[in-house]
Amino acid sequence: MFPDFIENLAHEVNGKNDSQDVHVISLSTCQWCKKAKRWLDERSIKYRYVDVDRIDMSEKSQILQFLRETYKPERISYPIVICDDKFVVGYNPGKYEELIKLGGN
């Protein structure tokens, strides 16, 4: 689903709920991003994340271009939680519940 250049930058967090492809685009210093990752961790959801403030500016630009072209969000804000082909911009646990089917495999 994600291009190799993003997969190569992503860090994986293991979880027993791994039936869906979940990615988080975030900032390492963002309180809401940390809360989104904690929400996933508490539900033992496997995900991959990229903290865009810890990568090269050209790589960040590529990621933002990919997000804009692929998902067409109204705005770019962090965190961006992507599950399979759907996404949520910002911290919104209610929408995460809808996005991610818990219970997995």
C-alpha positions, 0 to 999 in steps of 0.5 A: 500500500505504501511506497517503499520510500515510506516503508523504509523510513517507518518504525514498526510497533508490534501488536496482536491485532495485526489484521489491518495495515495501520500507519501513523504519520506524526511528529515526535514532539506532538502531544496528540501524536503520542496519544494516538500511538498510545491509543493503538498500543493500549489496544495491542494494534500493530502499526508502523509510524514515521515521525516526519520531524526526524527525517530529511526535509526532502523525504518529508516533502515526498511523504506529504506529496504522497498523502495529498495525492493519494488521500486528498485530505482537506488539511495536513495536520498531525497525527494522520492515522491511516488504516488500509485505504481510509484515514483520520487527520488529528487525534480522534479516538471515536473515528479510530474505532470506526477505522480500525476493526478491533478483535483482528484475526 
